[in-house]
Amino acid sequence: MLAEAYARTPGGYVAFLDESFELDVDRQTFYLLAAVVAHRDDLDGLREGLRHEVGANYWHTTESILTDEGQKVAVRIASFLGDEGGAETCIVSCTMPVNTDGDAARRTCFEQLAAALCHGIDPLPGPVHLMVLEQRQTRHERSFDEKVVKELRVNSVICRRCQLKQASPRDEPLLWLPDLVASAVRRKMTHRETKLLEPIVRILTVLTCPEIQSSPGAP
């Protein structure tokens, strides 16, 4: 299913999406949605290189960085993604603070990010019409995301060529990349930690986040 979608998407660019959020009212609340954009011609090599850096068939940044070795691997992945020889681009939409309605915050981020992708804002190489999202656990959550994208099309926020596919990182390891980007931005916001952010800052644009303003290349 994904291979066919990659082959058919206009222009050939694909955005891989994942989120991070904090909704605990006793903490600084936020919701962010991260996209890593790559061309379909580069996906096989990107996937192969990513697996090489991870050295396994499973990766989840939040879980993995609890160990010293996992932190080292996370930095390697970030360095791989941000390497000057690559052509990938990262865009993050963030809203903060967030009230108890996480769905509303997710919708806001989705609208901003999807519009940016569809219209090919700088520094994207062109419009991106295929979004591959890490699928959430429940049918209700997955249906919510499908409904949001449908509404964005109906309201002409994105064009009718824009498509959303939901997949598990088990089936598409390239979803490990937005997971890492989301964690890198989150760690900057919550821990003032930049070791995951620094390797990718060259290719990163963060939208409407008061903690990390960038036009790309935010510190």
N, C-alpha and C positions, 0 to 999 in steps of 0.2 A: 504493500500500500504506500509506504513512504517513498520507495524507489520510484514508483510511478509518479507520485506527486512532485518529487525532485525533477524528474525528466520533463514534466509538463508545465512547471511554473514559468510564467513570462519573465524573460530577462535572466533567469537562472539563479537569482540570489535567494537564499533561505535564511530565515531568522530563527534561532533556537532560543526558547524562552523559559525562564524559571523565576520564582519569586522568593522574597524574604520579607519578614514583617515582625513587628512587636506591637501587640495590642494590650499589654498589661498596663493598666492606668497608673500603676505605681512607677512606671519607667517612661523614658522618652518613647512615644509611640510613633510608628511610621509604617508605611507599606511601600515596597519597591518591586518593580518588575524589570528584569534584566534580559537583554537580547544580545546574542552573538551572531553576527551576520557573516556568511561565507558563500562563495559561489559553488554551485553544484559540481563543477569540474574539479574543485579542490577537496571535496568531502572525503573521498577515499584516503588521500594522503593525510588529511587532518585527523581522521579517525585512527589511522595506523600509528601516527606519531603520538597521539594522545594515549592510546593503549600502551605504547612503549614507555611513556613517562610514568604512567600509573603502575605498570607492571602487574596488573590484575584485571579481572573482568567486572569489578565493582568499584564504584567511587561515590562517596557522598561527603562533601566538604565539611559540613558542620560536625559530622561524626568523626571524620578522619583526623581533623586537626586537634583532637583531644590528646593525641600522642605526639611525641617529638618526631617520630618518623613520618607520621601523617602530615605534620607541618612542613617538613622538608619536601615531601611529595607535592603538597599544595603549591609551594613556591616554585617548584619545577614546572608544574602545569601552567602557572601564571606566566612564567618566563617563556615557556613554549608558545603560549597564546600570543604574548606580546612581542615575540621575536620580530626583528626588523625585516626578516625575509618573508614574513607572512603577509596576507592581504585581508585579514579579518578585521571587523569593526565591532565595537561594543557600545550599546546605548542602554541607559538605565532611566526609567521613569520612577520618580519618587514623590509621594505625598506625605506630609507630616504637618502638625500632629494628626492622629487618627482617633476618632471616637470609637465607640464599641462596635460600629458597623464596619467590619472588615470587608464585606462584600462591596460596599460603596467605594471604599478606597481602592479595591482591586479594579473595579470598573473604571475609576478615574485614571489609574495607571495604564490600564489596557487601552483606553481611548487615546491617551496622549502618545503612547508608544506605537500603537498600530497606525495612527495617523502619520507619525514621523517616518515609519517604515514605508508605508504606501506612497508617500510623497517624496521619498528619497532625500530627506534633509541632509545638509552637510554635516558630517563628512562621509555619508554613505556614497558608494559609487553609482547608485541609481536606485530606482524604486524596488522595494522588496514586497512581493505579493504572496509569499508562503511563510506562515508562522508555524513552527513546530513547538508545541507547549508540553512541558512535563505534565502528564495527566494526573489529576488529583484522585483521591482515593474513592470518593463516593460518586454514585450516579448523579446525585443532585448537584455536586460541585462541577462535574464535567458538563452537565446540561447548562449550568449557569454560564460557563465560559463560552459555550456554543451560542447561547442566547445573546451574550454581550456582543460577540462579533457579528451576529446577524443584525442586531440593532444598529451597529456602527455602519454596516452596509446600507441599510434602509435609510439612515439619516445622512448618507453621503459623507460620513467622516472618512471612510475608506471606500475604495472602488469595488465593484462587483467581482473583479478578478482576484481580490485578496481572499486567501483561504486559510483556515486553521485546521491543523492536524494535531491530535493529542496522542502522545506515545510515552512508553516507559523508558527510562534510561537503560534498562536491561536490554531493550531492543534497539535503542539508538544512543550509543555512548557519547555522541556529540552534545547531548543534553547535560553532560558533566560540566561543560564549559560555562553556560549561564549560571549553573549552580555555584561554580567557583566565583564568577564575577559578582553575583548577588552577595555572596559571603564576604568578598573583599570590600565591597561598599559598606555592607553592614558592620564589619569590624572597624572600619574607619569611623563610623558614626557612634558605635557603642563602646569601643575600647580605645579610640584614638590610635589604632594600630594600622600601619601602612605596608607591612611587608608583602601582603598579597596584592595590594593595590599598585604599588610602585612599578612592577614589571608590565602592567597593562595600561598604565596611565596615558601612554602615547596614543593608544587606540580607543580611549574611553571618552564618551560624552555622557554627562549626567544632566538630566532635565529637571528643572524646578525642585532642587533639593537645597535648602538653606545651609545644610551642613557641608555639602560638597558641591560648589558651583563650578561648572566647567563649560568650556566651549571647545574643543577637546583638550586634554592634557591638564586636568586639574591636579593640584598637589595632593 
